[in-house]
């Protein structure tokens, strides 16, 4: 990728590709130079990526890291991304709340969101003048798809005057109809910020049920679920405990309350990470998307992670080849209808600016 040459942009896509230009695909040969320049990155992930596979990943990692600098781009990656993305090409990493906060201070013209579509929309809401790309626009979310803006308007008609707290795992269309957003990290604080005795907490039913166990307010719910977290059961976790009582179970609040009841700790992805890094248990079972265990283990290699591996099919749509293509061809650009962007942005900003 020593010499870059602009090629004609596709006439059907006259957006980011036209503004920044489309670049030719670099040589993806695993050369001695590529091996040398990526060796330090392989040291981070050698326990999770077999040596025989590294020659496939390394040329993409090398090309992405060079291209993002030349483009003036920054890569945001959620904790559920695979190790070769999370540890080898990402600039900013974290859970939904952390990425939302960090997106505000990003000093780059181009943001590449390695996560799901609602996260890319949130980045665009907070950075309306920047170009936001997602490597695969089909990377959706079962929670986001469980509710629409029209549904929220109907809820407001049914429960007039009741504050609406909407999980950040939703579309901009839904955010635009809400009073304030929340994440799993701050949902209880957001709910308690209202004087109302009753609060709508949507769309994740289990998160809302878990919030209800931590507040005196009446919580109204919606039957949305995360397809990863809803599959875990208390009986399954108790079997792990029975097999090895040393195991510490760390669960995400998108799980059913019965799962949290048999866990040693429950919290957001950041909270789960902090728990493991602080306590350093001998064995731990993370009740969440299983790539996160691999990403944490890089920093705490002495911890033995038991992995009941539930994968998010949407997160796994994001791959190194797609990230490279996203930077080369400036696809897929994420836009938000101006008619809803302002209201949706306000709901997110209220969450970010909430003082605990």
C-alpha contacts under 8 A as a table, 3 or more apart, distances in Angstrom:
res1	aa1	res2	aa2	distance
1	X	4	X	6.41
1	X	26	X	5.09
1	X	27	X	6.79
1	X	63	X	7.35
4	X	23	X	6.58
4	X	24	X	6.92
5	X	23	X	5.96
5	X	24	X	6.23
6	X	21	X	6.09
6	X	22	X	5.68
6	X	23	X	5.13
6	X	24	X	6.91
7	X	21	X	7.40
7	X	22	X	5.76
7	X	23	X	6.19
7	X	24	X	6.86
8	X	21	X	7.90
8	X	22	X	6.96
9	X	13	X	7.31
9	X	14	X	7.44
9	X	17	X	6.21
9	X	18	X	6.18
9	X	21	X	6.82
9	X	22	X	5.93
10	X	13	X	5.56
10	X	14	X	7.29
10	X	17	X	7.97
11	X	14	X	6.29
13	X	16	X	7.95
13	X	17	X	6.81
13	X	18	X	7.54
14	X	17	X	6.22
14	X	18	X	5.10
14	X	19	X	7.83
15	X	18	X	5.41
15	X	19	X	6.36
15	X	333	X	7.87
16	X	19	X	5.00
16	X	20	X	5.93
16	X	21	X	7.64
16	X	131	X	7.00
16	X	330	X	5.66
16	X	331	X	7.56
16	X	333	X	6.82
17	X	20	X	5.48
17	X	21	X	5.04
17	X	22	X	5.72
17	X	329	X	5.97
17	X	330	X	5.04
17	X	331	X	7.41
18	X	21	X	5.25
18	X	22	X	7.51
20	X	330	X	7.56
21	X	329	X	7.48
21	X	330	X	7.85
22	X	328	X	5.80
22	X	329	X	4.82
22	X	330	X	6.97
23	X	328	X	5.15
23	X	329	X	6.52
24	X	328	X	7.03
25	X	328	X	7.00
26	X	63	X	7.01
28	X	59	X	5.01
28	X	60	X	6.60
28	X	63	X	7.66
29	X	59	X	6.24
30	X	34	X	5.96
30	X	35	X	6.67
30	X	55	X	5.66
30	X	56	X	7.46
30	X	58	X	6.95
30	X	59	X	5.66
31	X	34	X	5.17
31	X	35	X	6.23
32	X	35	X	5.00
32	X	36	X	6.14
33	X	36	X	5.16
33	X	37	X	6.18
34	X	37	X	5.16
34	X	38	X	6.07
34	X	58	X	6.98
34	X	59	X	6.42
34	X	62	X	6.61
35	X	38	X	5.41
35	X	39	X	5.86
35	X	55	X	7.83
35	X	58	X	7.12
36	X	39	X	5.29
37	X	40	X	7.36
37	X	62	X	7.44
38	X	41	X	5.26
38	X	42	X	6.43
38	X	58	X	6.45
38	X	61	X	7.71
38	X	62	X	6.60
39	X	42	X	5.16
39	X	43	X	6.53
40	X	43	X	5.27
40	X	44	X	7.10
41	X	44	X	5.41
41	X	45	X	7.06
41	X	87	X	7.50
41	X	88	X	5.86
42	X	45	X	5.28
42	X	46	X	5.53
42	X	54	X	7.57
43	X	46	X	5.38
44	X	47	X	7.94
44	X	87	X	7.01
44	X	298	X	6.41
45	X	48	X	5.43
45	X	49	X	6.02
45	X	83	X	6.62
45	X	84	X	7.10
45	X	87	X	7.35
45	X	298	X	6.87
46	X	49	X	5.27
46	X	50	X	6.51
46	X	51	X	7.11
47	X	50	X	7.26
48	X	83	X	7.49
48	X	294	X	7.07
49	X	53	X	6.51
49	X	54	X	6.73
49	X	84	X	7.98
50	X	53	X	5.44
50	X	54	X	6.71
51	X	54	X	5.31
51	X	55	X	7.78
52	X	55	X	6.83
53	X	56	X	5.56
53	X	57	X	6.81
54	X	57	X	5.10
54	X	58	X	5.72
55	X	58	X	5.38
55	X	59	X	7.01
56	X	59	X	6.71
56	X	60	X	7.67
57	X	60	X	5.60
57	X	61	X	6.27
57	X	84	X	7.46
57	X	320	X	7.52
58	X	61	X	5.02
58	X	62	X	5.96
59	X	62	X	5.08
59	X	63	X	6.07
60	X	63	X	5.12
60	X	64	X	5.97
60	X	320	X	6.20
60	X	321	X	6.64
60	X	324	X	6.95
61	X	64	X	5.17
61	X	65	X	6.08
61	X	84	X	7.96
61	X	88	X	6.64
61	X	89	X	6.31
61	X	320	X	7.13
62	X	65	X	5.41
62	X	66	X	6.35
63	X	66	X	5.29
63	X	67	X	5.94
63	X	324	X	7.37
64	X	67	X	5.06
64	X	68	X	5.94
64	X	89	X	6.96
64	X	323	X	7.38
64	X	324	X	5.60
64	X	327	X	7.69
65	X	68	X	5.51
65	X	69	X	6.64
65	X	89	X	6.08
66	X	69	X	5.48
66	X	70	X	6.46
67	X	70	X	5.06
67	X	71	X	5.97
67	X	327	X	7.12
67	X	328	X	7.90
68	X	71	X	5.03
68	X	72	X	5.89
68	X	73	X	4.79
68	X	74	X	6.57
68	X	75	X	7.93
68	X	327	X	7.01
69	X	72	X	5.09
69	X	73	X	6.20
70	X	73	X	7.72
71	X	110	X	7.59
71	X	327	X	7.72
72	X	108	X	5.77
72	X	109	X	6.16
72	X	110	X	6.48
73	X	108	X	5.58
73	X	109	X	6.22
73	X	110	X	4.47
73	X	111	X	5.74
73	X	112	X	7.10
74	X	90	X	7.79
74	X	91	X	6.18
74	X	92	X	7.78
74	X	106	X	7.74
74	X	108	X	6.24
74	X	110	X	6.35
74	X	111	X	5.16
74	X	112	X	6.21
75	X	89	X	7.19
75	X	90	X	5.07
75	X	91	X	5.27
75	X	92	X	6.45
75	X	111	X	6.00
75	X	112	X	4.79
75	X	113	X	6.14
75	X	114	X	6.98
76	X	90	X	5.87
76	X	91	X	6.10
76	X	92	X	4.81
76	X	93	X	5.91
76	X	99	X	7.12
76	X	111	X	7.16
76	X	112	X	6.17
76	X	113	X	5.04
76	X	114	X	5.74
76	X	115	X	7.89
77	X	81	X	6.52
77	X	85	X	7.56
77	X	86	X	6.13
77	X	90	X	5.78
77	X	91	X	7.67
77	X	92	X	6.27
77	X	93	X	4.90
77	X	94	X	6.77
77	X	99	X	8.00
77	X	113	X	6.36
77	X	114	X	4.61
77	X	115	X	6.06
78	X	81	X	5.77
78	X	86	X	7.63
78	X	93	X	5.75
78	X	94	X	5.26
78	X	95	X	5.67
78	X	96	X	7.20
78	X	99	X	7.54
78	X	114	X	6.48
78	X	115	X	5.51
79	X	86	X	7.24
79	X	93	X	6.59
79	X	94	X	5.42
79	X	95	X	5.95
79	X	269	X	7.50
79	X	291	X	7.62
79	X	292	X	5.62
79	X	295	X	7.32
80	X	115	X	7.82
80	X	289	X	6.25
80	X	290	X	7.44
80	X	291	X	5.35
80	X	292	X	5.22
80	X	312	X	7.93
80	X	315	X	6.75
81	X	85	X	6.31
81	X	86	X	5.75
81	X	114	X	7.25
81	X	115	X	7.11
81	X	291	X	6.42
81	X	292	X	7.45
81	X	315	X	6.40
81	X	316	X	7.14
81	X	318	X	7.72
82	X	85	X	5.56
82	X	86	X	5.98
82	X	291	X	5.67
82	X	292	X	7.92
82	X	295	X	7.55
82	X	316	X	7.67
83	X	86	X	4.87
83	X	87	X	5.48
83	X	88	X	7.35
83	X	291	X	7.30
83	X	294	X	6.75
83	X	295	X	5.76
84	X	87	X	5.74
84	X	88	X	5.29
84	X	89	X	7.36
84	X	320	X	7.97
85	X	88	X	5.41
85	X	89	X	5.35
85	X	90	X	6.19
85	X	319	X	7.52
85	X	320	X	6.82
86	X	89	X	6.49
86	X	90	X	5.41
86	X	93	X	7.12
86	X	295	X	7.11
87	X	90	X	6.37
87	X	295	X	7.47
90	X	93	X	6.63
92	X	99	X	7.40
92	X	102	X	7.64
93	X	98	X	7.90
93	X	99	X	6.90
94	X	97	X	7.84
94	X	98	X	5.48
94	X	99	X	5.79
94	X	270	X	7.03
95	X	98	X	5.34
95	X	99	X	6.07
95	X	268	X	7.84
95	X	269	X	5.97
95	X	270	X	6.18
96	X	99	X	5.28
96	X	100	X	6.03
96	X	119	X	7.12
96	X	168	X	7.41
96	X	183	X	6.85
97	X	100	X	5.07
97	X	101	X	6.19
97	X	183	X	6.13
97	X	185	X	7.34
97	X	352	X	7.89
98	X	101	X	5.17
98	X	102	X	6.01
99	X	102	X	5.05
99	X	103	X	5.82
100	X	103	X	5.27
100	X	104	X	7.01
100	X	119	X	7.80
100	X	122	X	6.74
100	X	123	X	6.45
100	X	126	X	7.81
100	X	352	X	7.81
101	X	104	X	5.72
101	X	105	X	7.56
101	X	352	X	6.49
102	X	105	X	5.53
102	X	106	X	6.45
103	X	106	X	5.22
103	X	123	X	5.80
103	X	126	X	6.87
103	X	127	X	7.27
104	X	123	X	7.75
104	X	126	X	5.81
104	X	127	X	6.51
108	X	111	X	6.95
108	X	130	X	7.78
109	X	130	X	5.32
109	X	131	X	6.26
110	X	130	X	6.02
110	X	131	X	4.81
110	X	132	X	5.91
110	X	133	X	7.47
111	X	123	X	7.98
111	X	130	X	7.31
111	X	131	X	6.19
111	X	132	X	4.73
111	X	133	X	6.11
112	X	132	X	5.93
112	X	133	X	4.74
112	X	134	X	5.77
112	X	135	X	7.41
112	X	323	X	7.85
112	X	326	X	7.82
112	X	327	X	7.93
113	X	116	X	7.74
113	X	119	X	7.22
113	X	120	X	5.50
113	X	123	X	7.96
113	X	132	X	7.14
113	X	133	X	6.11
113	X	134	X	5.13
113	X	135	X	7.42
114	X	134	X	6.53
114	X	135	X	7.04
114	X	315	X	7.98
114	X	318	X	6.36
114	X	323	X	7.96
115	X	119	X	6.41
115	X	120	X	7.34
115	X	134	X	7.73
115	X	139	X	7.45
115	X	315	X	5.76
115	X	318	X	7.13
116	X	119	X	5.62
116	X	120	X	6.74
116	X	134	X	7.89
116	X	137	X	8.00
116	X	139	X	4.88
116	X	140	X	5.42
116	X	141	X	6.76
116	X	314	X	6.62
116	X	315	X	6.07
117	X	120	X	5.12
117	X	121	X	6.24
117	X	134	X	7.19
117	X	137	X	6.42
117	X	138	X	7.52
117	X	139	X	5.76
117	X	140	X	5.47
117	X	141	X	7.60
118	X	121	X	4.95
118	X	122	X	6.14
118	X	140	X	7.38
118	X	141	X	7.77
118	X	144	X	7.24
118	X	168	X	7.82
118	X	169	X	6.21
118	X	170	X	5.89
118	X	171	X	5.40
118	X	172	X	7.33
119	X	122	X	5.01
119	X	123	X	6.29
119	X	169	X	7.52
120	X	123	X	5.06
120	X	124	X	6.26
120	X	132	X	6.75
120	X	133	X	7.18
120	X	134	X	6.48
120	X	334	X	6.75
121	X	124	X	5.00
121	X	125	X	6.14
121	X	171	X	7.33
121	X	172	X	6.63
121	X	334	X	6.48
121	X	335	X	7.16
121	X	336	X	6.91
122	X	125	X	4.99
122	X	126	X	6.32
122	X	172	X	7.36
122	X	345	X	7.85
122	X	348	X	7.78
123	X	126	X	5.26
123	X	127	X	5.97
123	X	132	X	7.11
124	X	127	X	4.86
124	X	128	X	5.30
124	X	130	X	7.18
124	X	131	X	7.56
124	X	132	X	5.95
124	X	334	X	7.05
124	X	335	X	6.92
124	X	336	X	7.31
125	X	128	X	5.57
125	X	336	X	7.33
125	X	341	X	6.32
125	X	342	X	7.88
125	X	344	X	7.28
125	X	345	X	5.32
126	X	345	X	6.46
126	X	349	X	7.94
127	X	130	X	5.43
128	X	131	X	7.90
131	X	333	X	7.00
131	X	334	X	7.69
132	X	333	X	5.78
132	X	334	X	5.54
132	X	335	X	7.76
133	X	326	X	6.91
133	X	330	X	7.00
133	X	331	X	5.98
133	X	332	X	5.23
133	X	333	X	4.48
133	X	334	X	5.70
134	X	137	X	6.04
134	X	326	X	7.13
134	X	331	X	6.96
134	X	332	X	5.35
134	X	333	X	6.57
134	X	334	X	6.91
135	X	318	X	6.14
135	X	319	X	7.80
135	X	322	X	5.18
135	X	323	X	5.16
135	X	325	X	7.42
135	X	326	X	5.22
135	X	331	X	6.66
135	X	332	X	6.04
136	X	139	X	5.81
136	X	317	X	6.46
136	X	318	X	6.21
136	X	322	X	6.92
136	X	332	X	6.72
137	X	140	X	7.57
137	X	332	X	6.36
138	X	314	X	7.45
138	X	317	X	7.63
139	X	314	X	4.48
139	X	315	X	6.25
139	X	317	X	5.97
139	X	318	X	7.45
140	X	144	X	7.40
140	X	145	X	7.59
140	X	314	X	5.57
141	X	144	X	5.18
141	X	145	X	6.15
141	X	169	X	7.48
141	X	226	X	7.65
141	X	314	X	6.60
142	X	145	X	5.14
142	X	146	X	6.15
142	X	224	X	7.62
142	X	225	X	6.74
142	X	226	X	5.76
142	X	227	X	6.24
143	X	146	X	5.15
143	X	147	X	7.45
143	X	169	X	6.29
143	X	170	X	6.75
143	X	203	X	6.66
143	X	204	X	6.55
143	X	224	X	5.47
143	X	225	X	5.55
143	X	226	X	5.59
144	X	147	X	6.31
144	X	169	X	5.48
144	X	170	X	4.09
144	X	171	X	5.93
144	X	203	X	7.91
145	X	148	X	7.41
145	X	170	X	7.46
145	X	171	X	8.00
146	X	203	X	7.16
146	X	223	X	7.81
146	X	224	X	5.41
146	X	225	X	7.81
147	X	151	X	6.19
147	X	152	X	7.68
147	X	170	X	7.74
147	X	174	X	7.41
147	X	203	X	6.73
147	X	224	X	7.52
148	X	151	X	5.14
148	X	152	X	6.66
148	X	171	X	7.70
148	X	173	X	6.86
148	X	174	X	5.60
149	X	152	X	5.14
149	X	153	X	6.38
149	X	173	X	5.20
149	X	174	X	4.22
149	X	175	X	7.66
149	X	176	X	7.45
149	X	177	X	6.13
150	X	153	X	5.09
150	X	154	X	6.34
150	X	174	X	7.97
151	X	154	X	5.15
151	X	155	X	6.30
152	X	155	X	4.94
152	X	156	X	6.25
152	X	174	X	6.87
152	X	177	X	6.33
152	X	178	X	7.51
153	X	156	X	5.11
153	X	157	X	6.42
153	X	177	X	6.79
154	X	157	X	5.04
154	X	158	X	6.25
155	X	158	X	4.98
155	X	159	X	5.97
156	X	159	X	5.10
156	X	160	X	5.31
156	X	161	X	7.39
156	X	162	X	7.27
157	X	160	X	5.51
159	X	162	X	5.71
162	X	196	X	7.14
162	X	198	X	6.32
162	X	199	X	5.78
162	X	200	X	6.68
163	X	179	X	6.41
163	X	194	X	7.51
163	X	196	X	7.31
163	X	198	X	7.56
163	X	199	X	5.29
163	X	200	X	6.09
164	X	178	X	5.33
164	X	179	X	5.36
164	X	180	X	6.91
164	X	199	X	6.28
164	X	200	X	4.80
164	X	201	X	6.32
164	X	202	X	7.58
165	X	178	X	6.36
165	X	179	X	6.16
165	X	180	X	5.30
165	X	181	X	5.59
165	X	182	X	6.67
165	X	190	X	7.49
165	X	191	X	6.94
165	X	199	X	7.16
165	X	200	X	5.90
165	X	201	X	4.89
165	X	202	X	6.37
166	X	170	X	7.58
166	X	174	X	7.91
166	X	175	X	6.79
166	X	178	X	6.24
166	X	179	X	7.77
166	X	180	X	6.38
166	X	181	X	4.70
166	X	182	X	6.07
166	X	201	X	5.98
166	X	202	X	5.02
166	X	203	X	6.66
167	X	170	X	6.44
167	X	181	X	5.50
167	X	182	X	4.89
167	X	183	X	5.63
167	X	184	X	7.82
167	X	187	X	7.95
167	X	201	X	7.50
167	X	202	X	6.11
167	X	203	X	6.52
167	X	204	X	7.17
168	X	175	X	7.72
168	X	181	X	5.55
168	X	182	X	5.62
168	X	183	X	5.70
168	X	348	X	7.77
169	X	183	X	7.84
170	X	174	X	6.20
170	X	175	X	6.75
171	X	174	X	5.31
171	X	175	X	6.35
172	X	175	X	4.88
172	X	176	X	6.02
172	X	336	X	7.25
172	X	340	X	7.18
172	X	341	X	6.97
172	X	344	X	5.66
173	X	176	X	5.34
173	X	177	X	7.04
173	X	340	X	6.43
173	X	344	X	7.18
174	X	177	X	5.42
174	X	178	X	6.78
174	X	344	X	7.68
175	X	178	X	5.27
175	X	180	X	7.75
175	X	181	X	7.02
175	X	343	X	7.46
175	X	344	X	4.68
175	X	345	X	7.84
175	X	347	X	6.33
175	X	348	X	7.65
176	X	340	X	5.74
176	X	341	X	7.09
176	X	342	X	7.65
176	X	343	X	4.66
176	X	344	X	3.80
176	X	345	X	7.53
176	X	347	X	7.01
177	X	343	X	7.42
177	X	344	X	7.34
178	X	181	X	7.23
178	X	344	X	7.75
178	X	347	X	6.53
179	X	347	X	5.80
180	X	190	X	7.82
180	X	346	X	7.72
180	X	347	X	4.25
180	X	348	X	6.41
180	X	350	X	5.90
180	X	351	X	5.96
181	X	190	X	7.95
181	X	347	X	5.49
181	X	348	X	5.45
181	X	350	X	7.35
181	X	351	X	5.49
182	X	185	X	7.84
182	X	186	X	6.03
182	X	187	X	5.13
182	X	190	X	6.41
182	X	348	X	7.97
182	X	351	X	6.06
183	X	186	X	5.51
183	X	187	X	5.56
183	X	268	X	7.98
184	X	187	X	5.45
184	X	207	X	7.21
184	X	253	X	6.60
184	X	254	X	7.67
184	X	267	X	7.12
184	X	268	X	5.15
185	X	267	X	6.65
185	X	268	X	4.82
185	X	269	X	7.86
185	X	270	X	7.64
185	X	271	X	7.31
186	X	189	X	5.31
186	X	190	X	6.13
187	X	190	X	5.13
187	X	191	X	6.15
187	X	211	X	6.93
188	X	191	X	5.20
188	X	192	X	6.11
188	X	211	X	5.68
188	X	214	X	7.01
188	X	215	X	7.15
189	X	192	X	5.12
189	X	193	X	6.14
189	X	356	X	6.57
190	X	193	X	5.16
190	X	194	X	7.48
190	X	351	X	7.33
190	X	354	X	7.56
191	X	194	X	6.10
191	X	199	X	6.85
191	X	201	X	7.80
192	X	195	X	7.49
192	X	215	X	7.27
192	X	217	X	7.83
196	X	199	X	6.79
196	X	217	X	7.88
197	X	217	X	5.08
197	X	218	X	6.19
198	X	217	X	5.61
198	X	218	X	4.62
198	X	219	X	5.95
198	X	220	X	7.34
199	X	217	X	7.08
199	X	218	X	6.36
199	X	219	X	5.21
199	X	220	X	6.14
200	X	219	X	5.87
200	X	220	X	4.64
200	X	221	X	6.22
201	X	204	X	7.64
201	X	208	X	5.63
201	X	219	X	6.39
201	X	220	X	6.02
201	X	221	X	5.60
201	X	222	X	7.53
202	X	205	X	6.89
202	X	208	X	7.02
202	X	220	X	7.92
202	X	221	X	5.76
202	X	222	X	5.44
202	X	224	X	7.71
203	X	221	X	6.89
203	X	222	X	4.94
203	X	223	X	6.52
203	X	224	X	5.00
203	X	225	X	7.65
204	X	207	X	5.40
204	X	208	X	6.22
204	X	221	X	7.47
204	X	222	X	6.43
204	X	223	X	6.55
204	X	224	X	4.64
204	X	225	X	5.30
204	X	226	X	7.39
204	X	254	X	7.03
205	X	208	X	5.12
205	X	209	X	6.15
205	X	221	X	5.49
205	X	222	X	5.38
205	X	223	X	5.12
205	X	224	X	5.56
205	X	225	X	6.34
206	X	209	X	4.93
206	X	210	X	6.13
206	X	225	X	7.08
206	X	253	X	7.03
206	X	254	X	5.47
206	X	255	X	5.99
206	X	256	X	5.24
206	X	257	X	6.66
207	X	210	X	5.10
207	X	211	X	6.13
207	X	253	X	5.36
207	X	254	X	4.90
207	X	255	X	7.22
207	X	256	X	7.90
208	X	211	X	4.98
208	X	212	X	6.11
208	X	219	X	6.81
208	X	220	X	7.68
208	X	221	X	6.12
209	X	212	X	5.00
209	X	213	X	6.57
209	X	219	X	7.57
209	X	221	X	7.62
209	X	257	X	6.88
210	X	213	X	5.19
210	X	214	X	6.92
210	X	253	X	6.54
210	X	256	X	7.92
210	X	257	X	5.90
211	X	214	X	5.21
211	X	215	X	6.48
211	X	219	X	7.91
212	X	215	X	5.40
212	X	216	X	7.25
212	X	217	X	7.03
212	X	218	X	6.99
212	X	219	X	5.83
225	X	229	X	7.79
225	X	230	X	6.35
225	X	254	X	7.44
226	X	229	X	5.45
226	X	230	X	5.82
226	X	254	X	6.69
227	X	230	X	5.56
227	X	231	X	6.76
227	X	312	X	7.62
228	X	231	X	5.97
228	X	232	X	7.86
228	X	288	X	7.07
228	X	289	X	6.51
228	X	310	X	5.84
228	X	311	X	6.56
228	X	312	X	5.99
229	X	232	X	5.86
229	X	252	X	7.59
229	X	254	X	5.88
229	X	255	X	5.00
229	X	256	X	7.97
229	X	287	X	7.39
229	X	288	X	6.03
229	X	289	X	7.57
229	X	310	X	7.93
230	X	233	X	7.87
230	X	254	X	7.26
230	X	255	X	5.53
230	X	256	X	6.60
232	X	236	X	7.06
232	X	237	X	7.87
232	X	255	X	6.92
232	X	256	X	7.88
232	X	259	X	7.22
232	X	287	X	7.32
233	X	236	X	5.27
233	X	237	X	6.58
233	X	256	X	7.58
233	X	258	X	7.50
233	X	259	X	5.85
234	X	237	X	5.19
234	X	238	X	6.15
234	X	258	X	5.78
234	X	259	X	4.54
234	X	260	X	7.99
234	X	261	X	7.96
234	X	262	X	6.49
235	X	238	X	5.10
235	X	239	X	6.33
236	X	239	X	5.30
236	X	240	X	6.78
237	X	240	X	5.15
237	X	241	X	6.42
237	X	249	X	7.79
237	X	259	X	7.60
237	X	262	X	7.50
238	X	241	X	4.91
238	X	242	X	6.03
238	X	262	X	7.26
239	X	242	X	4.94
239	X	243	X	6.19
240	X	243	X	5.11
240	X	244	X	6.23
240	X	245	X	7.86
240	X	247	X	7.59
241	X	244	X	5.09
241	X	245	X	4.78
241	X	246	X	7.38
241	X	247	X	6.19
242	X	245	X	5.90
244	X	247	X	5.97
246	X	282	X	7.54
246	X	283	X	6.62
247	X	281	X	8.00
247	X	282	X	7.56
247	X	283	X	4.96
247	X	284	X	5.22
247	X	285	X	6.66
248	X	263	X	7.47
248	X	264	X	5.92
248	X	281	X	7.00
248	X	283	X	6.37
248	X	284	X	4.73
248	X	285	X	6.19
249	X	262	X	7.87
249	X	263	X	4.88
249	X	264	X	5.20
249	X	265	X	6.64
249	X	284	X	5.90
249	X	285	X	4.90
249	X	286	X	6.25
249	X	287	X	7.16
250	X	263	X	5.90
250	X	264	X	5.93
250	X	265	X	4.85
250	X	266	X	5.72
250	X	267	X	7.84
250	X	272	X	6.43
250	X	284	X	7.17
250	X	285	X	6.12
250	X	286	X	5.01
250	X	287	X	5.95
251	X	255	X	7.27
251	X	259	X	7.46
251	X	260	X	6.25
251	X	263	X	6.34
251	X	265	X	6.28
251	X	266	X	4.66
251	X	267	X	6.56
251	X	272	X	7.38
251	X	286	X	6.01
251	X	287	X	4.48
251	X	288	X	6.60
252	X	255	X	5.95
252	X	260	X	7.78
252	X	266	X	5.55
252	X	267	X	5.34
252	X	268	X	5.79
252	X	269	X	6.84
252	X	272	X	7.58
252	X	287	X	6.20
252	X	288	X	6.09
253	X	256	X	7.46
253	X	257	X	7.71
253	X	260	X	7.14
253	X	266	X	6.25
253	X	267	X	6.02
253	X	268	X	6.85
255	X	259	X	6.25
255	X	260	X	7.03
256	X	259	X	5.42
256	X	260	X	6.87
257	X	260	X	5.07
257	X	261	X	6.16
258	X	261	X	4.98
258	X	262	X	6.79
259	X	262	X	5.60
259	X	263	X	6.49
260	X	263	X	5.01
260	X	265	X	7.56
260	X	266	X	6.18
263	X	266	X	6.79
265	X	272	X	7.74
265	X	275	X	7.97
266	X	271	X	7.91
266	X	272	X	7.15
267	X	270	X	7.64
267	X	271	X	5.09
267	X	272	X	5.75
268	X	271	X	4.86
268	X	272	X	6.03
269	X	272	X	5.03
269	X	273	X	6.19
270	X	273	X	5.06
270	X	274	X	6.10
271	X	274	X	5.09
271	X	275	X	6.07
272	X	275	X	5.10
272	X	276	X	6.39
272	X	286	X	7.87
273	X	276	X	5.31
273	X	277	X	6.18
273	X	296	X	6.82
274	X	277	X	5.11
274	X	278	X	5.91
275	X	278	X	5.28
275	X	279	X	5.92
275	X	280	X	7.82
276	X	279	X	5.39
276	X	280	X	5.18
276	X	281	X	6.73
276	X	284	X	7.90
277	X	280	X	5.44
277	X	299	X	7.98
277	X	300	X	6.72
280	X	300	X	7.36
280	X	302	X	7.87
280	X	303	X	6.26
281	X	284	X	6.29
281	X	303	X	6.27
282	X	302	X	7.46
282	X	303	X	5.30
282	X	304	X	6.01
283	X	303	X	5.92
283	X	304	X	4.63
283	X	305	X	5.79
283	X	306	X	6.96
284	X	303	X	7.29
284	X	304	X	6.39
284	X	305	X	5.13
284	X	306	X	6.03
285	X	305	X	5.90
285	X	306	X	4.89
285	X	307	X	6.23
285	X	308	X	7.63
286	X	290	X	7.50
286	X	293	X	6.77
286	X	305	X	7.60
286	X	306	X	7.43
286	X	307	X	6.95
286	X	308	X	7.95
287	X	308	X	7.55
288	X	292	X	7.65
288	X	310	X	7.16
289	X	292	X	6.16
289	X	309	X	6.94
289	X	310	X	5.49
289	X	311	X	5.43
289	X	312	X	6.40
290	X	293	X	5.61
290	X	294	X	7.34
290	X	307	X	6.38
290	X	308	X	7.15
290	X	309	X	4.92
290	X	310	X	5.78
290	X	311	X	6.03
291	X	294	X	5.36
291	X	295	X	6.43
291	X	311	X	7.42
292	X	295	X	5.01
292	X	296	X	6.18
293	X	296	X	5.26
293	X	297	X	6.04
293	X	305	X	6.67
293	X	307	X	7.39
294	X	297	X	5.11
294	X	298	X	6.68
295	X	298	X	5.75
295	X	299	X	7.75
296	X	299	X	5.63
296	X	300	X	6.50
297	X	300	X	4.78
297	X	301	X	5.09
297	X	302	X	7.94
297	X	303	X	6.92
297	X	305	X	7.64
298	X	301	X	5.77
300	X	303	X	5.82
301	X	304	X	7.65
311	X	316	X	7.75
312	X	315	X	5.45
312	X	316	X	6.35
313	X	316	X	5.15
313	X	317	X	6.66
314	X	317	X	5.39
314	X	318	X	7.78
315	X	318	X	5.93
316	X	319	X	6.98
318	X	322	X	6.47
318	X	323	X	7.15
319	X	322	X	5.27
319	X	323	X	6.23
320	X	323	X	5.04
320	X	324	X	6.19
321	X	324	X	5.14
321	X	325	X	6.21
322	X	325	X	5.02
322	X	326	X	5.99
323	X	326	X	4.98
323	X	327	X	6.41
324	X	327	X	5.27
324	X	328	X	6.11
325	X	328	X	4.91
325	X	329	X	5.77
325	X	330	X	7.49
325	X	331	X	7.24
326	X	329	X	5.55
326	X	330	X	5.03
326	X	331	X	4.57
326	X	332	X	6.43
327	X	330	X	5.14
327	X	331	X	7.09
330	X	333	X	6.88
336	X	340	X	7.43
336	X	341	X	5.93
337	X	340	X	5.72
337	X	341	X	5.95
338	X	341	X	4.91
338	X	342	X	6.90
339	X	342	X	7.23
340	X	343	X	5.66
340	X	344	X	6.12
341	X	344	X	5.13
341	X	345	X	5.88
342	X	345	X	5.15
342	X	346	X	6.28
343	X	346	X	5.14
343	X	347	X	6.57
344	X	347	X	5.31
344	X	348	X	6.56
345	X	348	X	5.19
345	X	349	X	6.03
346	X	349	X	5.05
346	X	350	X	6.03
347	X	350	X	5.25
347	X	351	X	6.56
348	X	351	X	5.17
348	X	352	X	6.35
349	X	352	X	4.98
349	X	353	X	5.95
350	X	353	X	5.20
350	X	354	X	5.89
351	X	354	X	5.25
